[in-house]
Amino acid sequence: MVNETVVIEGSISGMKFSKPIRLQFDPNLESVEEAIIRFYFSEATSFEELASERGWRNADWTFPLVQESVAAM
C-alpha cells in the first residue's frame, strides 16, 4: 500500500479551487486516477467523467510540489 497526496484543481460555480486529498492504494492493483475515483465513491470510468459528475470545470490532478530548503553556507 502507498500513501500519496494529490491535489485536484479546477473551478466550480465560477470559483477556482485547489484541494489536496490523501489516498491509500496499491499501485499494483490500481492507478492514482482509479484511487481518486474510489476516494469520491464514484463509479466513473475516468477522472474526466468524475469531474463532470461533480460539476468541476477545467479540472486536473497533480502531485503537490515538494519544496526543499537549502541551507546557505
Contact map, one row per residue, 1 for C-alpha under 8 A:
1110000000000000000000011110000000000000000000000000000000000000000000000
1111000000000000000000111110000000000000000000000000000000000000000000000
1111100000000000000001111000000000000000000000000000000000000000000000000
0111110000000000000001110000000000000000000000000000000000000000000000000
0011111000000000000111100000000000000000000000000000000000000011000000000
0001111100000000000111100000000000000000000000000000000000001111000000000
0000111110000000011110000000000000000000000000000000000000001111000000000
0000011111000000111110000000000000000000000000000000000000111100000000000
0000001111100001111000000000000000000000000000000000000001111000000000000
0000000111110001110000000000000000000000000000000000000111110000000000000
0000000011111111100000000000000000000000000000000000000111100000000000000
0000000001111111100000000000000000000000000000000000001110000000000000000
0000000000111110000000000000000000000000000000000000000000000000000000000
0000000000111111000000000000000000000000000000000000000000000000000000000
0000000000111111100000000000000000000000000000000000000000000000000000000
0000000011110111110000000000000000000000000000000000000000000000000000000
0000000111110011111000000000000000000000000000000000000000000000000000000
0000001111000001111100000000000000000000000000000000000000000000000000000
0000001110000000111110000000000000000000000000000000000000000000000000000
0000111100000000011111000000000000000000000000000000000000000000000000000
0000111100000000001111100000000000000000000000000000000000000000000000000
0011110000000000000111110000000000000000000000000000000000000000000000000
0111110000000000000011111000000000110010000000000000000000000000000000000
1111000000000000000001111100000000100000000000000000000000000000000000000
1110000000000000000000111110110100100000000000000000000000000000000000000
1100000000000000000000011111110000000000000000000000000000000000000000000
1100000000000000000000001111111100000000000000000000000000000000000000000
0000000000000000000000000111111000000000000000000000000000000000000000000
0000000000000000000000001111111000000000000000000000000000000000000000000
0000000000000000000000001111111101100000000000000000000000000000000000000
0000000000000000000000000011111111100000000000000000000000000000000000000
0000000000000000000000001010011111110000000000000000000000000000000000000
0000000000000000000000000000001111111000000001100000000000000000000000000
0000000000000000000000000000011111111100000001100000000000000000000000000
0000000000000000000000111000011111111110000000000000000000000000000000000
0000000000000000000000100000000111111111000000100000000000000000000000000
0000000000000000000000000000000011111111111101100100000000000000000000000
0000000000000000000000000000000001111111111000000000000000000000000000000
0000000000000000000000100000000000111111110000000000000000000000000000000
0000000000000000000000000000000000011111110000000000000000000000000000000
0000000000000000000000000000000000001111111000000000000000000000000000000
0000000000000000000000000000000000001111111100000100000000000000000000000
0000000000000000000000000000000000001100111110000000000000000000000000000
0000000000000000000000000000000000001000011111101100000000000000000000000
0000000000000000000000000000000000000000001111101100000000000000000000000
0000000000000000000000000000000011001000000111111100000000000000000000000
0000000000000000000000000000000011011000000111111110000000010000000000000
0000000000000000000000000000000000000000000001111111000000100000000000000
0000000000000000000000000000000000000000000111111111100000000000000000000
0000000000000000000000000000000000001000010111111111110000000000000000000
0000000000000000000000000000000000000000000000111111111110100000000000000
0000000000000000000000000000000000000000000000011111111110000000000000000
0000000000000000000000000000000000000000000000001111111100000000000000000
0000000000000000000000000000000000000000000000000111111100000000000000000
0000000000010000000000000000000000000000000000000011111110000000000000000
0000000001110000000000000000000000000000000000000011111111100000000000000
0000000001110000000000000000000000000000000000000011001111100000000000000
0000000011100000000000000000000000000000000000000000000111110000000000000
0000000111100000000000000000000000000000000000010010000111111000000000000
0000000111000000000000000000000000000000000000100000000001111100000000000
0000011110000000000000000000000000000000000000000000000000111110000000000
0000011100000000000000000000000000000000000000000000000000011111000000000
0000111000000000000000000000000000000000000000000000000000001111100000000
0000111000000000000000000000000000000000000000000000000000000111110000000
0000000000000000000000000000000000000000000000000000000000000011111000000
0000000000000000000000000000000000000000000000000000000000000001111100000
0000000000000000000000000000000000000000000000000000000000000000111110000
0000000000000000000000000000000000000000000000000000000000000000011111000
0000000000000000000000000000000000000000000000000000000000000000001111100
0000000000000000000000000000000000000000000000000000000000000000000111110
0000000000000000000000000000000000000000000000000000000000000000000011111
0000000000000000000000000000000000000000000000000000000000000000000001111
0000000000000000000000000000000000000000000000000000000000000000000000111
